[in-house]
Amino acid sequence: MKLLSLYLHVPFCAKKCAYCDFASYHGRGTDWRRYFDEIATEIRLWSKETDFGLISETYRVRSLFIGGGTPTLVDANHIEKMIDACRGIAPFEDDVEITIEGNPGTLTPEKLAIYRRAGVNRLSLGAQSFDDGLLQSLGRIHTAAQIGQAVGMARDAGFDNINLDLMYALPEQGMDQWRDTLDAAIDLGVEHLSAYSLIVEPGTPMAARVASGTAIVPDDDAVNAMQRAAIDRLTVAGYRRYEISNYAKPGYECRHNLVYWNRGDYLGLGCAAHSLLGGHRFHNPDALDEYLSGGRRLDDTVLTPQDAMEETLMLSTRTVRGLDLAAWERAYGTPFARGRERALNAFERAGLVETGGGFLRLTTRGMEVQDAVVLELMGEM
Amino acid sequence: MKYDQSRIRNFCIIAHIDHGKSTLADRILEKTGVMQLRDMTDQVLDSMELERERGITIKSKAVRMPYKAKDGTEYELNLIDTPGHVDFTYEVSRALAACEGAVLVVDASQGIEAQTLANVYMALDHDLEIRPVINKIDLPSAQPEVVKQEIEDEIGIDCEGCPLVSAKQGVGIEDVLEDIVNNIPAPRDDIDAPLQALIFDSYYDNYRGAISSVRVKAGSVKVGDRIRMMAGKCEFDVTEVGAYLPLGYSPRESLNAGEVGYIAASIKDIADIRVGDTITLATNPAAEPLPGYKPVLPMVYCGIYPADGADYESLRDALEKLRLNDAALSYEPETSVALGYGFRCGFLGLLHMEIIQQRLEREFDLDLVTTAPSVVYKVIKTDGETVMIDNPTNLPPVQEIDWMEEPMVDAQVITPQDYVGAIMELCQDKRGTFRDMKYIEGGRVLLKYDLPLNEVIYDFFDQLKSRTRGYASFDYELKGYERSDLVKLDMLLNGEQCDALSIIVHRDRAYPRGRSIAEKLKEAIPRQLFEIPIQAAIGGKVIARETVKALRKDVLAKCYGGDISRKKKLLEKQKEGKKRMRQVGSVSVPSEAFMAVLKMD
């Protein structure tokens, strides 16, 4: 029996954040019902015979992730129905991980109770910062105090696996402020933390601010220092870094995200959702209207061994576990090091990579330049 | 029209750049009716994209026009268009040999310029009748009388009654045509003698094969004749002869003594046609070939490499094609550790080099990496042997060198008085030796200097232009070799010498050049995973050092919801970028870096 992860996208937000270029829409409340009807149709389609066969015959669902947008914005009953419908695609494992992403400003005890009833056992909150000034400049709808309240509410509802997303490398964000944010998150005692450095995406208000000089982002050295501060503080507090941007208390690593990095099978449902299934990659349209009018499964590509190798290299080296050398040789018929001896030796000497226990992994320093290391290792691949 | 040598006029138009040569040619084509007004584009004869864009003529071209003079006599005019820049004097001299006269165009407000004189002297060398024409009389600043006086004083040509024209507005064009038929002599070639046809240009036509542009100096040639290339020794059967129209061919039964036109003979290999060679008949050959053209020697060399090594064959084919109608271009294969397989190419000068590079890139769609231009140095070795070095990499080891010599040029700069100080300073900076200074017409000064050619090819033109706001004109010719204290400056990247970046410089220049190149490389080489020391060294002694710091951060924080396409795209882009880089040891060097060293601040 193979394992499958499901991703469900909810592209609605109360307000678009200044840095966001992802598929999310505000002020489209009238579309919510239609949207969940569409997803229900899509779920039904995947519950029947597909060109991958009958999914329920070959797969068990090990994780389900409801991301956004702000899934906690919409009527919780939509979420419950949607999760229930997914059981039609394939049976859920007993210990299935079901995560919902949310904004601290949109939670209520009622919503949380419904999520619990639907089987949601992990809550991921977009906290971003514990500085109200920064939250406002990012265009967040919540305050620092609301993050604490939301965590408390979730604990009361029975959530024992909570993640906070944090952002650094923000304009006007000093090291002290970042440390304060880390400490505040640690104090809340959450099980998991994601610390993302700001990506200034073209076309966002943030990009315009940076271009005009009204927002100045920290330089590379300052960004690295912030990341190292996160590693140091979180390690002391009992978290373990297990991916470039992710930290968890032992046993609380997000199974769903690990599937992306380990290239397990996953099926994305809803607008802008991406899938890797049976050696195919495909995705639904980014635009809500295109999805609502039936657009599905775009850019369906059968991955070549070459694609798979490149993906394995670039995804597995994001994790602290690293690249499984034996698995590589089994899958691609040649040792990973072959033809890369020179680069690997140089990287090891420079303290960028290390090998051990059958895995090749990037060091803390190596992870700061992961793209460049991967590019070199791709070589003539 | 029946063949009658007395009704033929073969002429060219010579002028300083921008004095309106191409515009006058356009008007003449229009006036004689070979070009309809609706077919006219500016610079009809300059068909090469580069020529139009830069407003210059690079290749010689010929076109035949019928002209009915005011007295009713019908003439056949052959206009041979010539390039104006000093780098292309070779092309000019080929074209001049096909003419009996030259129309000298002088700008009514600018007067005589450096190139005006150079062209006049060349025309006089070929015994051409020179007919001055004062152009741009429509300009408010036009001083036709002053300019006429200047021509009479400085060149000694009678300007009495010379045509005053505005080619732009089409004024006075008929006067020019009348002046041509009345004053430029008809050819006096012997039609009964064995065929002698001078090849002044060649090119490839997809339908006709390789074609020779010729001036028939004796005898005649017709379809079916078996012709022989006198120097090339090969023979062909003529398939077509004729005259040139502005945009095509006008086949004829024969080409006769005194005429200008083309010969096609199903010649597959353009290399069989050598510009400057004489064509004769196999059955009744001429005793002697016509005097060949002055052979030209390349003055400037550089390495040209394909940006993508797989394009080596295409680059070779392209050079071969360009060589076909540009005898002044030379090339031979060379290899570089840093750049792989490429060619060492020789040029007449910097503009010629730039034009060839651009033609390769545009007409043949090639991506190139070029190395710093070099001149040819003379190295006298301790064992008495003398070697000529056009590539710094080939310089013998220091201990084998007794002394070295570098090429010097006679440089002449004509400038408005105000800039004399600035130019003297520049020439001083460039290791120049002052020779002469003379006041000429119009408040201008003629300065003469001896300059090392390697300084001229560095950034002399740019400096001259910026220091005189473009008012000065510059001309030079090779003078000879002089002993000089030269050294080879090497660049090391991460401790490894990069052969393509080595240059030969005067010892006094080595320090500033080394520093400047190291700084340029620091800017051009992107940060990599390791720190990269950049060193400039003379014979192993480091004289300048810069460092490219290691890459600090290069990682995408997040892959949204399993969407790895952004990361993939980013990596694809970086992969493409990397492909365009050269590996020097462990260092990736972008192609631009090799060019960056040519630029001064």
Boltz contact constraints between the chains, C-beta under 6 A:
constraints:
  - contact:
      token1: [A, 7]
      token2: [B, 561]
      max_distance: 6.0
  - contact:
      token1: [A, 7]
      token2: [B, 562]
      max_distance: 6.0
  - contact:
      token1: [A, 22]
      token2: [B, 560]
      max_distance: 6.0
  - contact:
      token1: [A, 67]
      token2: [B, 561]
      max_distance: 6.0
  - contact:
      token1: [A, 196]
      token2: [B, 557]
      max_distance: 6.0
  - contact:
      token1: [A, 196]
      token2: [B, 558]
      max_distance: 6.0
  - contact:
      token1: [A, 197]
      token2: [B, 557]
      max_distance: 6.0
  - contact:
      token1: [A, 199]
      token2: [B, 557]
      max_distance: 6.0
  - contact:
      token1: [A, 220]
      token2: [B, 552]
      max_distance: 6.0
  - contact:
      token1: [A, 220]
      token2: [B, 553]
      max_distance: 6.0
  - contact:
      token1: [A, 221]
      token2: [B, 552]
      max_distance: 6.0
  - contact:
      token1: [A, 223]
      token2: [B, 553]
      max_distance: 6.0
  - contact:
      token1: [A, 224]
      token2: [B, 553]
      max_distance: 6.0
  - contact:
      token1: [A, 245]
      token2: [B, 557]
      max_distance: 6.0
  - contact:
      token1: [A, 260]
      token2: [B, 562]
      max_distance: 6.0
  - contact:
      token1: [A, 266]
      token2: [B, 562]
      max_distance: 6.0
  - contact:
      token1: [A, 274]
      token2: [B, 562]
      max_distance: 6.0
  - contact:
      token1: [A, 274]
      token2: [B, 563]
      max_distance: 6.0
  - contact:
      token1: [A, 368]
      token2: [B, 553]
      max_distance: 6.0
  - contact:
      token1: [A, 369]
      token2: [B, 551]
      max_distance: 6.0
  - contact:
      token1: [A, 369]
      token2: [B, 554]
      max_distance: 6.0
  - contact:
      token1: [A, 370]
      token2: [B, 555]
      max_distance: 6.0
  - contact:
      token1: [A, 371]
      token2: [B, 554]
      max_distance: 6.0
  - contact:
      token1: [A, 371]
      token2: [B, 555]
      max_distance: 6.0
  - contact:
      token1: [A, 372]
      token2: [B, 529]
      max_distance: 6.0
  - contact:
      token1: [A, 372]
      token2: [B, 551]
      max_distance: 6.0
  - contact:
      token1: [A, 372]
      token2: [B, 554]
      max_distance: 6.0
  - contact:
      token1: [A, 375]
      token2: [B, 574]
      max_distance: 6.0
